[in-house]
């Protein structure tokens, strides 16, 4: 299969010595090459500011990361020797980018590569504008083959900055060559949401305001900010998680059936959902910030005690909000979304709560626990779904119990491929279906920029709980409660 995917491309990873590159990108690329999904003659060029590194020391650095993946030292050594190269970008001046361009051309000549290039920005968002300009001015936006630019989220920090960044990127690269990567969309379970909806008419026929009472999307993290205070203080939960991951899930749950399963058709339907979201009112948003508490029996510090956080910081580590999608399909069905750090467990799930029976005939038997059917789609850690419904418990007295009908990926298919492997392969094959279009980015910022600018009150919540009480109130007032199964 080696030759299928753009015959021996060159991967240029800017930020090649960083955490993302070591933990995710190089392990994913080496795995794809071992599976024969990327041509074994491809080269990986790590680019970083570090002037100390050379090819040898860079291979040692990445080799160490791969060894922790359980590969044999010999295999790792051979692969690093064959595939990895290093180039410093120094201070990122114009001549540094010209030197990078010369090195790329020299490697392509020497190894007879096809001239196909992936430029991957594994960098902090603040470095995007300078890097994109540097690449463009050094002529690296064009190549003998194709050039594809991969940009990690977050893309911009509000509507204005996202538009400015788009203008800059589009001055050098076509939209069809830009891959805005949100690793959540690479998860098998997220892609399966589309199959689940559009291959199974039994569910698609219920997927509307006549049958659905509410939709909840939760992305819960056990971790705190883990030494990332400088980034997180600027970002906060709304920029870090809501504007991208959660909103992408909202669009996949809410979209209409695309005309074909192609990037353009899927993106078109997702963008329509974003345009249909009504302006969010302040009383439908709750911000929170974790205080000291206990997780898994271990005491953890509060956000204000984390190193690098300002003692009076009002950065939110928790967001809950109610969205209204004003379409024929969803008018009147609330979409509740929430995300937070220092929750009791790591969990990403979508809960579809169906309407209750209009009349409950078992009342006369002296008990009235009317429950709704709930479809719970679990995206991590326990990928799969459960449909909860009522059954009669055997024996007397007459009691009804809610039980799940459950499917788990692991039990049926074993382990799932890593999201980065899926997405990197899509970049190589030129498939943009799981990547985020410029219109989606701007549509999303249009919803959240006004909320960020309002500077809402931030409620403290204890680490190890499911967020502030105000978030529960947000649902109670409409007769709903959060699902945490």
HUSUL-V509999 format. One record per residue. RES is the residue in one letter. PHI is phi as a letter, one per 40 degrees, with the letter a starting at -180 (none if undefined). NEAR is the number of other C-alpha atoms within 12 Angstrom. Layout:
BEGIN
RES,PHI,NEAR  RES,PHI,NEAR
END
This chain:
BEGIN
X,none,16  X,d,21  X,c,20  X,c,17  X,b,30  X,g,32  X,e,27  X,f,34  X,c,43  X,b,45  X,c,46  X,b,45  X,b,42  X,c,43  X,g,36  X,c,39  X,b,41  X,c,26  X,c,21  X,d,25  X,c,36  X,c,30  X,c,26  X,b,28  X,c,40  X,c,45  X,c,34  X,c,29  X,c,44  X,c,42  X,c,30  X,c,30  X,c,31  X,c,24  X,c,17  X,g,21  X,c,29  X,b,35  X,d,31  X,c,33  X,c,31  X,c,41  X,b,39  X,b,45  X,b,44  X,c,45  X,b,42  X,a,35  X,c,27  X,d,22  X,c,19  X,c,16  X,c,24  X,b,23  X,d,27  X,c,21  X,c,22  X,c,35  X,c,32  X,c,26  X,c,30  X,c,41  X,d,35  X,c,24  X,c,30  X,c,31  X,c,25  X,c,16  X,c,21  X,g,15  X,c,20  X,c,15  X,d,19  X,c,14  X,c,19  X,c,30  X,d,25  X,c,19  X,c,32  X,c,37  X,d,25  X,c,22  X,b,37  X,c,38  X,b,36  X,b,39  X,a,38  X,c,34  X,b,36  X,f,22  X,c,18  X,g,30  X,c,20  X,d,22  X,c,18  X,c,25  X,c,33  X,c,25  X,c,24  X,c,38  X,c,32  X,c,18  X,c,26  X,c,41  X,c,27  X,c,16  X,c,31  X,c,29  X,c,15  X,c,14  X,b,20  X,f,19  X,c,29  X,c,30  X,g,30  X,c,35  X,b,40  X,b,42  X,b,45  X,b,40  X,c,41  X,c,36  X,b,32  X,c,27  X,d,28  X,c,23  X,c,25  X,d,34  X,d,29  X,c,24  X,c,41  X,c,37  X,c,27  X,d,30  X,c,39  X,c,30  X,c,25  X,c,26  X,g,24  X,c,35  X,c,32  X,b,25  X,a,26  X,c,19  X,b,20  X,b,31  X,b,36  X,b,41  X,b,43  X,b,42  X,b,41  X,c,36  X,c,34  X,c,42  X,b,44  X,g,38  X,b,36  X,a,31  X,c,30  X,c,20  X,c,23  X,c,33  X,c,24  X,c,20  X,c,32  X,c,30  X,c,21  X,c,25  X,c,36  X,c,23  X,c,19  X,b,29  X,b,30  X,c,22  X,d,25  X,c,26  X,b,32  X,b,34  X,b,40  X,c,41  X,c,37  X,b,37  X,c,34  X,d,33  X,c,37  X,c,33  X,c,30  X,d,31  X,c,35  X,c,36  X,c,30  X,c,26  X,d,34  X,c,32  X,c,20  X,d,24  X,c,27  X,c,25  X,b,15  X,b,15  X,d,14  X,d,11  X,c,22  X,d,24  X,c,19  X,c,24  X,c,32  X,a,30  X,c,28  X,c,19  X,b,26  X,b,33  X,c,32  X,a,42  X,b,43  X,b,42  X,b,45  X,b,44  X,b,42  X,b,41  X,b,33  X,c,31  X,c,27  X,c,38  X,c,35  X,f,20  X,g,17  X,b,21  X,d,23  X,c,19  X,c,23  X,c,33  X,c,29  X,c,28  X,c,30  X,g,37  X,c,41  X,c,46  X,c,39  X,c,37  X,b,40  X,c,45  X,c,43  X,b,41  X,d,39  X,c,42  X,c,47  X,c,40  X,c,44  X,d,42  X,c,39  X,c,38  X,c,42  X,c,47  X,c,38  X,c,29  X,c,29  X,c,24  X,c,15  X,a,16  X,c,21  X,b,18  X,d,23  X,c,24  X,c,21  X,c,32  X,c,33  X,d,29  X,c,32  X,c,38  X,c,32  X,c,27  X,c,37  X,d,38  X,c,27  X,c,28  X,c,34  X,c,25  X,d,26  X,c,27  X,c,20  X,d,22  X,c,22  X,b,30  X,b,39  X,b,41  X,b,40  X,b,41  X,a,42  X,c,44  X,b,32  X,d,24  X,a,28  X,b,24  X,b,27  X,f,17  X,g,10  X,b,14  X,c,15  X,b,28  X,c,25  X,c,30  X,d,41  X,c,26  X,c,22  X,c,24  X,c,19  X,g,20  X,c,26  X,c,17  X,c,14  X,b,13  X,d,25  X,b,28  X,c,37  X,c,42  X,b,49  X,a,49  X,b,49  X,b,46  X,a,40  X,b,36  X,b,41  X,b,32  X,b,34  X,c,23  X,b,22  X,d,18  X,c,26  X,b,32  X,d,23  X,g,24  X,c,32  X,c,36  X,b,43  X,c,44  X,b,43  X,a,51  X,a,46  X,a,49  X,b,45  X,g,41  X,c,38  X,c,28  X,a,28  X,c,29  X,a,31  X,b,39  X,a,41  X,b,42  X,b,39  X,b,39  X,c,37  X,c,30  X,c,25  X,c,20  X,c,18  X,c,11  X,b,11  X,b,16  X,c,13  X,c,16  X,d,14  X,c,10  X,c,14  X,g,13  X,a,15  X,b,16  X,c,18  X,c,22  X,b,23  X,c,27  X,c,29  X,b,35  X,b,37  X,b,36  X,b,43  X,b,37  X,c,37  X,a,29  X,c,24  X,b,26  X,c,32  X,i,32  X,a,32  X,b,28  X,b,27  X,c,25  X,a,24  X,c,21  X,b,17  X,c,15  X,c,13  X,d,10  X,g,8  X,b,9  X,c,11  X,c,17  X,b,20  X,b,23  X,b,20  X,c,20  X,b,19  X,c,18  X,b,19  X,b,21  X,b,21  X,b,24  X,d,24  X,d,18  X,c,13  X,c,12  X,b,13  X,g,11  X,c,15  X,c,24  X,c,22  X,c,25  X,d,30  X,c,34  X,c,31  X,d,34  X,c,38  X,c,45  X,c,35  X,c,30  X,c,39  X,c,39  X,c,25  X,g,29  X,b,25  X,c,35  X,d,34  X,c,40  X,b,43  X,c,44  X,c,37  X,d,34  X,c,28  X,c,34  X,c,42  X,c,33  X,c,35  X,c,46  X,c,35  X,c,32  X,c,34  X,c,39  X,d,27  X,c,21  X,c,31  X,d,34  X,c,16  X,c,16  X,f,19  X,c,22  X,c,23  X,b,31  X,c,25  X,c,32  X,a,34  X,c,30  X,d,37  X,g,32  X,b,32  X,c,39  X,h,40  X,c,35  X,c,23  X,d,26  X,c,35  X,c,29  X,c,22  X,d,31  X,c,30  X,d,14  X,c,14  X,b,19  X,g,13  X,b,26  X,b,20  X,c,33  X,c,30  X,a,25  X,c,22
END
